Amino acid sequence: MRSLSISEVRNSLPQILKKISKSHETITILRYGKPIANIVPLENTESE
């Protein structure tokens, strides 16, 4: 699992989403060095 700051996500969201869709990697978003959210590929979520 990779971690990125909010500013990194804001500046490169399209590239991050493209990478996640190919690698199926979960990204943790950090605010002031603390985890606040995850970006998870749909393949990793449960079907409804």
Residue pairs with C-beta under 8 A, 6 or more apart in sequence:
1 25
1 26
1 27
1 28
2 25
2 26
2 27
2 28
3 27
3 28
3 29
3 30
3 35
4 16
4 27
4 28
4 29
4 30
5 29
5 30
5 31
6 29
6 30
6 31
6 36
9 16
9 27
9 29
9 39
16 27
16 39
17 39
19 25
20 26
20 27
20 39
20 41
21 41
24 41
24 43
24 44
25 41
26 38
26 39
26 40
26 41
26 44
27 38
27 39
28 35
28 37
28 38
29 35
29 36
29 37
29 38
29 39
30 36
